[in-house]
Amino acid sequence: MRLLYSILLTLALPVLVVRLYLRSLKAPAYRRRIGERFRPAPMPGLAERDKLIWIHAVSVGEVAAAEPLIRSLLAQAPGLKILLTTMTPTGSDRARALTGDRLEHCYIPYDLPFLLTPFIRRLAPDLLLLMETELWPNLLHCCARQNVKVMLANGRLSEKSARGYGRLPGLSRNMLQRIDCIAAQSADDAARFERLGADADRISVSGSLKFNVSIDAVDNKYILPLNSLKGSGRPVLIAASTREGEEEKVLTAFTRMLQRIPELVLLLVPRHPERFEEVAGLLKAREFHYALRSSNREFSKDRQVLLGDSMGEMSNYYDCATLAFVGGSLVDTGCQNVLEPAARGIAVLTGPSQFNFASICRQLEQSGGLITVRDEAMLAECCIELLQDESRRLTMGAAGKVLVAENQQALPRHLALLQELLQ
């Protein structure tokens, strides 16, 4: 099965390059550094080290989850260096923001032996740390052949993903048995990994690293729209990390909210930067009075929506919010990180598609910090109720903040497992 997979992927390489080009029409960063996806990038900074840990985090969400682990590892091991690989430009941007003299970053080559073997041989890492569910047949095969230990950190396997892997039981079992340690987010994740063929004695339930939310300091410089919005005293609903097809639903709900709370402001932050212009066009077509974050102008009283068309400012955005809706959930993309607003004491709403954060959403909802809405009508109804009931809204926010604080043991558990593998 792995041989067949390799042949098909090799034949698909021209298609993958064309796909990168097509994606670059909206996001030009996709056409840059394409060579790194085929051959090892020069990394002279890794020449001298005691140990090297290679961390693979596909995109920005996985990089964010890895951040507390990276900081702790570098603080505890002076001779350690880390290579962080990603696959997307947004993940690369987040990785580069972390880069110091002990951390390197590049794109990972495609999952083919003739690309990965020289990459791994040149790096000679002591350990590969895969974030969440990055199970690549050839990557695991090449690491096993070159005696590189592998740990799956923050391991997550939804029921939907488990069914997909279950269609190829031999390949899935072979991959999982090449992993030395699986740090699963929950008991349900652990059971699914074991059902697919992972050795039970290599699985630990360590919790989610995403509970180790880093609340970045708010930067009040050069953010006139946000400062003026905060100073206005108007209630603000943030719709964070929205996906294609979701903004229409959020705006429909917001229209209903304005009938009851006309002073309400929607802070709309699309997930992907290549969609900023598209969402601005949608606001214009639906005749909302809106402003752009990038305009860096004062948010005037006649504006209803502020479009968050910038990257790396989520802390600044959440600092303005009275109430938070987390996107990727009213469309079937599995929800984005609900812990970012919860850690700040903001009441959270999300739609029914939650498979990326199923366990966390369940815990947060059980604690009283989150409400799941089935559609845009229920979103409007719940937002109106919470905006008009400050006591309930603050109680929800406090409950979420307590839950995050109580579940930050995942980091020390991961570090302990890493120490065992590195001995």
HUDA-V761302 format. One line per field, one symbol per residue. phi: phi as a letter, one per 30 degrees, with the letter a starting at -180 (. if undefined). A space follows every 50 residues. Layout:
BEGIN
phi: ???
END
This chain:
BEGIN
phi: .dddedddddddeedddddedddddcbeddcchdeddbbeddbddcdcad bbccccbebdddddddedddddddddbeddbbcccbbcdddddddddddb dcbcbadddddbedcdeddddddhddaccccibdcceddddddddchcdb bcchebbddddddddddbdddddddddccdaccddbdddeddddddkddd dccbccicdddddcddddcddibeedddddddiddbcccchdceiceedd ddddeddddcbdddccccbddcddcedddddddddciddbbceddhcedd dddcbcddcbcibedddddcdcabccdibdcdciicdddedddcicdbba dddbddbedddddddddjcbbccdadddeddddddddcbddddddddddd ddedddccddddddddddddddd
END
